[in-house]
Amino acid sequence: MKRKHQVFSLISFIILIAFAGCSGGGSSLSNEDSESNPVEEVAVLNYSFDSDFANNGIINVDLIPLDSAGNFTSIDSISAVASFDDGQPGVTARANVDINLTVQLNQYVQPTASSLPWAFAVDIDSSGSMSTSDPSDLRIDAAKLFVASILGEKPTSQFNIYDFGYSSNGTFSDTRQLTADWTSDQTTIDAAIDQVVASGGTPLYDSIYEILQKFTTEKDASSYQRAMLVLSDGSPNSYTYEQDVYDYSVANNIPINSVSLGSGSYEQNMKDLADETGGVYTKAVDAASLSTAFQNISLGTSNGYMDYNLVFPDPSVLPNGTSTTVNVTVTISAGGTTQTASFTLN
């Protein structure tokens, strides 16, 4: 059974709000304990069709509304509209018609307040497919920005950098440790990240399980907030250690934040890593999106996020073609200002 969004040191559910929504796509969501600051940006962590979308018309999206200081802000209202082209003759004109969606708040996932620095193990895919999905090695710059963001928030945080794929032998050890040891030195960390390559297979779970076991002996939970960040662009070579990864992460309170690069069935593997362990998940549709994706992981760990269902209220208008494209725009108002976020599903 999946343990989606459990309570761990990285993020915990301390607020659970019942579904709220109203006709016409609007929803008023206020926090009685705080006044909304003007919203400056809406970061989109994740968006996906519900597994039963063809029948229930539900799109799931995770959002982070931010004020000008980059902090989470309570929101006053939210609405969403969608348009689509379901690829069938005679109905493509509907792509230009906005459909108001009902907005349902599932929950606010809020980070645990802690004065402890982070201990982050960063595990980067170095499989051969990365030469195609990320030919310019943009994941290297993205990982550096992530480290800088965390150190900017908590300067005494420490990192250990790993990659998997290159020279993997199909069993342990399936991981290369690129830093000599845990460190807070940005120059040392950046030099380690620079060693990431693109060669070999994708021993995703083998690699993570190995790192988790080392983690528990090298960093004590009483001194650090422990977490992992994992990037991959493809399906794992083996699922042998999948459940071991979930169990070990949960038992030792080490959430796994995950980023999937590109599109494919492996996206669910990466999402499950976060859902099963209390981590934050996001996806980068292409290599150019990696910096934003890594930054959104940083925002999600420090600010938390809002988990919404966006629902087509009339099932008769649901797209049912084989090449469906749905364009969604979400509008959020807070503190007298309004911002939008748009995304496309297909």
Disulfide bonds with the S-S distance in Angstrom:
none
